[in-house]
Amino acid sequence: DSGVTQTPKHLITATGQRVTLRCSPRSGDLSVYWYQQSLDQGLQFLIQYYNGEERAKGNILERFSAQQFPDLHSELNLSSLELGDSALYFCASTLAGTYQETQYFGPGTRLLVL
Amino acid sequence: AQSVTQPDIHITVSEGASLELRCNYSYGATPYLFWYVQSPGQGLQLLLKYFSGDTLVQGIKGFEAEFKRSQSSFNLRKPSVHWSDAAEYFCAVGAAGGGADGLTFGKGTHLIIQP
């Protein structure tokens, strides 16, 4: 158990819909990373937050957005969903948000868009 | 931009045999290198990481990896695999000093253990 929690575990929705994925980092960690894992693209970095502020942005679509709240949990919002958004979405956390640190990954949210 | 190549999509090894998983990276400066393992239905777990110093790094579960700058490689090894090592293995590179790219992962190598 990494100490990172993600909800829900599974999500099934329809094209055009909007969903919110939630991540709670390990106790004491200030930084949260979001990744998307799909069969064709592999594991891709989406976005990073540190103490409520966006720190780094990867291959995140404009239809996707994220935020980190004062209690340090983070939410990833996916809108106007397409079939290709079906994937496993992971969050990871670290204390200081540097890449030298071990990123602790949550169990993921599996999203299926029908 | 940095990139990672894991040339082997699948590898099958007999239990008790040695293992080497290949990883090649592309990055202009000294990279931060990582190996993660993902068991079915699980998140990723760090096996080991390299930043500087000794080019042979030891990790958890009996794994080690060697950084070879001249070959831009960071291959993962284990002298004797166990059935519980069956999983997906990912090599990743991070930008030294941070940067806007996050961790870049390879496509993964699926390890199958034969009894």
Chai-1 contact restraints between the chains, C-beta under 6 A:
chainA,res_idxA,chainB,res_idxB,connection_type,confidence,min_distance_angstrom,max_distance_angstrom,comment,restraint_id
A,G42,B,K107,contact,1.0,0.0,6.0,A-B,restraint_1
A,L43,B,F105,contact,1.0,0.0,6.0,A-B,restraint_2
A,F45,B,G102,contact,1.0,0.0,6.0,A-B,restraint_3
A,F45,B,L103,contact,1.0,0.0,6.0,A-B,restraint_4
A,A56,B,A100,contact,1.0,0.0,6.0,A-B,restraint_5
A,A56,B,G102,contact,1.0,0.0,6.0,A-B,restraint_6
A,G58,B,G102,contact,1.0,0.0,6.0,A-B,restraint_7
A,F90,B,G43,contact,1.0,0.0,6.0,A-B,restraint_8
A,Y99,B,Y32,contact,1.0,0.0,6.0,A-B,restraint_9
A,Y99,B,G94,contact,1.0,0.0,6.0,A-B,restraint_10
A,Q100,B,F51,contact,1.0,0.0,6.0,A-B,restraint_11
A,T102,B,L46,contact,1.0,0.0,6.0,A-B,restraint_12
A,F105,B,G43,contact,1.0,0.0,6.0,A-B,restraint_13
A,F105,B,L44,contact,1.0,0.0,6.0,A-B,restraint_14
A,G106,B,G43,contact,1.0,0.0,6.0,A-B,restraint_15
A,P107,B,G43,contact,1.0,0.0,6.0,A-B,restraint_16
A,G108,B,G43,contact,1.0,0.0,6.0,A-B,restraint_17
